[in-house]
Amino acid sequence: MALNILVVDDSSVMRTIIIKTLKLTDLPLGDIWEAENGEKGLRLLQEKWIDLALIDIHMPVMDGEEMIRHIRENDQYENLPVIVVSSESDPGKIEMVHKQGATFIHKPFKPETLKEVIIAITGVSNEVKD
Amino acid sequence: MKSKIKKVLEEAAVNTFEDICFMYQVPELKDIQKNLTLEAAAEVKYRGDYTGSLLIETRGGLFSAIAANILSIDSPSSPQKRDALGEIANIICGNVVISLGRSKLGYKIESPKYLKKDELLKEKRQGKPLVEITMNFNEGRADIKFFVDGDFVAKEKKG
């Protein structure tokens, strides 16, 4: 099953890095959508079929924490797998991420690390079944 | 403590350049790249229990190469080059501030600032970094300096 993925980060360079790393995981990828803040990310969630969201914490307009809170409060996608991608060092913030049912990946990260996390939280596999 | 922070800086910088820019150090270039001209710099400030900044300077074409590698394009634009360098500085800084010790409120890292060459050369505001490293790549050279405001070493000794 190909994953439709939402990438939310205020840095266009970072979004490029994340998407490039996603492609290097060799996982089955469908559509990849980008948003520069949490507000635009939520709009895309309402409009598109998204299987996984990769979200930065620190963004203008609406940050990652608030966006995840909105996600968990919405019946439509409350169980959406979420990965927070950040260089955040504050243990309190990282704990908050876990409490919101998201997984944290620290920048920089290798494709192998990202792949392991995605497989763990989505159950997707790139193995070909006979 | 300083040696520990330097080790963390080295590790963070190596991982960032390898994982994000796909660039690997070539130590043999150290002498050849010694006198390269400064071409660009980005600074990231942080605040928490300590305040300070991380400064990354590039030489020998690395400024363009970072963006080209990250974005997989041949000729990045000036804004793309600045954004890419800023992002590298941001990631490295985020990894290094952890080594300053557990902060009650965590560290806030500000948005990266691109420094114009004359601005950087003119102002001696940076003072002496707590730790600094030089990285040599086929694509050019990076000098990374980590600053902590105040007398960090003395404060750490007091405990």
Chai-1 contact restraints between the chains, C-beta under 6 A:
chainA,res_idxA,chainB,res_idxB,connection_type,confidence,min_distance_angstrom,max_distance_angstrom,comment,restraint_id
A,S11,B,E87,contact,1.0,0.0,6.0,A-B,restraint_1
A,V13,B,D83,contact,1.0,0.0,6.0,A-B,restraint_2
A,V13,B,A84,contact,1.0,0.0,6.0,A-B,restraint_3
A,V13,B,E87,contact,1.0,0.0,6.0,A-B,restraint_4
A,M14,B,E87,contact,1.0,0.0,6.0,A-B,restraint_5
A,T16,B,L71,contact,1.0,0.0,6.0,A-B,restraint_6
A,I17,B,I20,contact,1.0,0.0,6.0,A-B,restraint_7
A,I17,B,I70,contact,1.0,0.0,6.0,A-B,restraint_8
A,S87,B,I91,contact,1.0,0.0,6.0,A-B,restraint_9
A,S87,B,G94,contact,1.0,0.0,6.0,A-B,restraint_10
A,S89,B,G94,contact,1.0,0.0,6.0,A-B,restraint_11
A,S89,B,V97,contact,1.0,0.0,6.0,A-B,restraint_12
A,S89,B,I98,contact,1.0,0.0,6.0,A-B,restraint_13
A,S89,B,Y107,contact,1.0,0.0,6.0,A-B,restraint_14
A,D90,B,G106,contact,1.0,0.0,6.0,A-B,restraint_15
A,K107,B,I91,contact,1.0,0.0,6.0,A-B,restraint_16
A,P108,B,N15,contact,1.0,0.0,6.0,A-B,restraint_17
A,P108,B,T16,contact,1.0,0.0,6.0,A-B,restraint_18
A,P108,B,D19,contact,1.0,0.0,6.0,A-B,restraint_19
A,P108,B,I20,contact,1.0,0.0,6.0,A-B,restraint_20
A,P108,B,I91,contact,1.0,0.0,6.0,A-B,restraint_21
A,K110,B,D19,contact,1.0,0.0,6.0,A-B,restraint_22
